[in-house]
Amino acid sequence: MNSPKIFVARLLGLDVFDPLGDRLGRLRDVVVLDRGGVATPVATGLVIEVPGKKRVFVPMTRVTSMDSGQIITTGLINLRRFSRRGGEQTVAGDLFDRRVRLTDGSGEAVLEDIGLEQQRNGDWLVSDMYVLRPTGRGAFGRPRGEHLLLTWDEARWAGQAEPQGATSFVAAHEDLKAADLADMMHEMPEKRRVEVANELQDERLADVLQELPDDDQVQILSHLDIERAADVLEEMDPDDAADLLHELPDSQQELLLELMEPEDAEDVRRLLEYEEDTAGSVMTPVPVILPPEATVAEAMATIRQHEISPALASLVIVARPPLETPTGRFLGVVHFQRLLRYPPPEAIGNIMDKDLEPVSDLAPLAHVTRELATYNLTSIPVVNAQHRVVGAVSVDDVLDHILPDDWRAMDPDDHPAAAG
């Protein structure tokens, strides 16, 4: 008698344990092998995200128990980064949202889930396809229709060249941090990467683009409708948007800037004026800036805002009005920890640090990096020749510029290991 069916979409995100109950990581996908013809595909292994946000392959032969609550393995895993081999495909990454043709001639459907069933010999075979046969469009343009549970024999792929949506894939990975989703997209074939990008909301896509290598950013942006590309650039941090535009021809840069909201475009244009690898080229042009009369309570309320990164929130820049960059004269800074030590009504001008020297907007990036390291800062103010604040450089602004270009693909733990 065969074991109960397990559906992949319900497994995604589950914790994976060793026999002693220690957590090894989290399930991110299932790998299946298409054996050609009418032969049922077989699941060859799991893609598990281990500590360090790296995805590794665990063969199905090392899976001792798998259900909708947890997954248990022998505990032996190879920490080499997962990559497809031969005819292998990932269920969530490659198969979800593909079109299938029903063998009874009743039309086409879209794959939303795959059922696996363990055989007596221990193999896990694809037993079912859970599909949506569209009948129209619902809210927000989402397809609606009839759901069907088919056996493998009752459907066939519509063809690799057919457009593949990404609704199910995006839904299955909505809990991922932008950096982790970017890692997954970086490993995808170009066609699939574009399909996933088209499905993401503008704000989510902007967050993901900021975590991708330059080549991937340009490739995705070039496949977007020009107006949507401008909308996505508006959602990006100005320094990241400027870095991306630097990779495009001047004519395309100007077209996108013209389509952006004037206020967003102005911030990006200012950054594009600086030479590469200077403080001005990597800075954030909208740091936390307050006048000396602002109170501790006002400063705390400002840095508490969701859109302000932890690095920028660590430092309140004090300047004379106007407070929009470029501001009035730079006066000093107030560190977050110092705000915690004073009562809410205290004016920040009374407690600011006047000894911290800002960096020039023309300073080389190497100088900025040394200043951050020397004074144990997570951000530092940037001023122009008139000593007006024009932005701030944070640790995350410089990391991408001092790491190797291929740092996302580097694998420092490329060796077998046992876990648990």
C-alpha positions, -999 to +999 in steps of 0.1 A: +000+000+000+013+034-010+018+063+015-006+093+017+000+120-009+020+151+000+015+183-019+045+205-025+029+239-019+021+228+017+056+217+023+073+249+013+087+268+043+086+238+067+115+232+090+138+203+083+152+183+113+178+157+119+169+125+139+177+141+172+153+170+166+179+197+158+168+220+130+189+219+098+171+245+078+139+253+059+124+236+028+124+260-002+117+236-031+115+200-044+136+187-073+120+164-098+135+146-128+115+144-160+122+109-173+107+116-207+077+103-226+048+091-204+070+080-175+060+096-143+086+122-130+104+112-098+114+135-070+151+133-066+156+156-036+148+187-016+163+222-017+169+233+019+179+268+030+205+263+058+219+289+081+237+315+061+208+318+036+224+292+014+203+266-005+217+231-006+205+198-021+194+169+001+187+136-018+153+119-012+173+089+000+182+109+031+146+119+039+133+095+065+099+112+071+079+139+053+044+152+060+025+185+062+040+192+096+077+186+094+105+169+075+131+146+090+163+136+073+193+114+083+211+146+093+238+142+067+239+171+042+263+184+017+268+222+020+276+227-016+252+252-032+224+236-051+225+237-089+203+218-114+217+188-132+206+172-164+168+171-167+162+182-131+136+209-125+124+226-093+087+223-086+081+259-073+107+275-094+102+258-128+068+240-128+043+261-108+022+283-132+031+263-163+003+255-187-008+220-193-031+205-219-057+181-206-055+147-225-093+144-228-092+174-251-112+197-228-086+225-230-057+239-210-051+247-174-024+262-151-004+241-127-008+253-091+005+223-071+020+189-075+013+158-053+040+133-044+035+098-033+061+074-019+062+039-035+071+006-019+106+008-032+111+042-015+108+064-046+087+095-045+067+099-077+046+128-090+011+114-085-011+144-091-014+178-106-036+204-090-046+228-118-068+258-125-088+257-157-094+295-163-128+308-171-121+345-169-104+372-147-113+382-112-101+410-089-068+426-099-067+406-131-061+373-113-073+342-132-105+325-119-120+292-129-124+256-120-098+237-099-091+201-109-071+173-094-056+153-122-033+123-124-001+125-143-017+107-172-045+132-175-023+162-186+007+171-207+029+201-207+018+227-232+055+232-242+086+249-229+082+278-253+048+287-238+047+318-215+048+307-179+031+328-152+045+332-117+014+337-095+019+305-076+056+309-072+053+344-058+025+334-035+046+305-022+076+327-014+058+359-002+074+354+033+110+355+019+131+385+026+140+405-005+176+394-004+166+357-003+142+361-032+169+379-051+192+349-045+166+326-060+160+348-090+197+352-096+199+314-101+169+312-124+171+311-162+166+345-178+131+337-191+119+326-156+135+355-139+116+379-161+083+361-155+087+363-117+097+400-119+065+407-140+044+391-112+059+411-083+043+443-071+064+474-078+076+479-042+085+443-038+103+442-072+122+474-062+134+458-030+145+427-049+163+446-076+184+464-050+198+430-039+206+417-074+239+420-094+240+448-120+236+424-150+204+409-135+190+444-127+196+457-162+181+425-178+149+427-157+145+464-162+149+461-199+121+436-201+096+459-183+073+483-199+091+517-199+064+533-176+065+504-152+103+506-152+101+542-141+076+533-114+099+506-100+128+531-100+107+555-079+103+528-053+140+521-051+164+539-028+178+569-047+214+556-045+204+522-058+183+537-086+213+559-096+236+528-096+212+510-119+208+540-142+246+542-145+245+509-163+221+521-190+227+542-221+224+580-215+193+581-238+175+555-217+186+571-185+170+604-195+138+588-207+133+570-174+141+601-154+115+621-174+089+595-166+096+594-129+079+617-104+099+650-104+108+648-067+121+612-070+140+621-102+157+651-087+172+630-059+186+605-085+199+632-108+219+647-080+236+614-074+243+608-111+263+641-112+290+627-089+320+606-101+317+569-093+333+557-060+328+590-042+308+597-011+282+616-032+277+587-056+268+562-030+251+583-003+215+583+006+202+618-001+173+617+024+188+609+058+173+618+092+178+656+096+163+678+123+168+713+136+185+719+170+151+729+185+136+695+179+130+674+210+142+640+219+106+628+216+104+642+180+137+626+171+126+592+184+093+594+165+112+602+133+137+573+134+109+550+144+094+553+109+093+520+090+109+533+058+141+544+076+168+517+076+184+507+109+217+521+098+203+555+090+182+555+122+213+552+143+222+588+137+201+620+137+218+648+117+213+683+132+213+712+108+200+747+103+169+751+081+161+743+053+161+707+063+157+693+027+191+684+013+212+705+006+203+718+041+214+748+060+247+747+079+257+713+094+258+715+133+264+680+146+248+647+152+229+629+179+234+591+183+205+569+189+218+556+222+222+592+235+185+599+227+177+570+250+195+587+279+176+620+279+140+630+288+116+634+258+113+673+262+151+678+259+162+698+228+186+677+207+207+708+201+217+705+238+229+669+235+244+667+200+279+655+193+299+683+177+331+664+174+320+640+147+334+653+114+312+648+083+328+636+050+329+657+018+306+646-010+337+644-032+357+622-008+368+589-022+348+558-010+380+544+006+381+574+029+345+571+039+350+534+047+379+542+069+359+568+088+330+544+094+354+518+107+376+541+128+347+556+147+325+525+148+297+542+129+269+527+109+263+560+090+281+593+086+269+627+073+280+640+039+284+677+033+292+699+003+318+726+000+295+751+018+292+727+047+255+719+039+242+684+044+236+667+011+231+631+024+246+603+045+266+572+038+256+541+057+274+508+060+251+491+036+258+518+010+295+509+010+294+471+014+282+465-022+310+487-035+339+471-015+328+434-019+338+416-051+314+420-080+305+383-078+301+381-040+266+367-043+278+337-062+308+330-039+305+299-017+329+301+013+316+267+026+320+247-006+328+214+011+308+184+024+298+184+060+276+166+084+249+184+103+233+174+136 
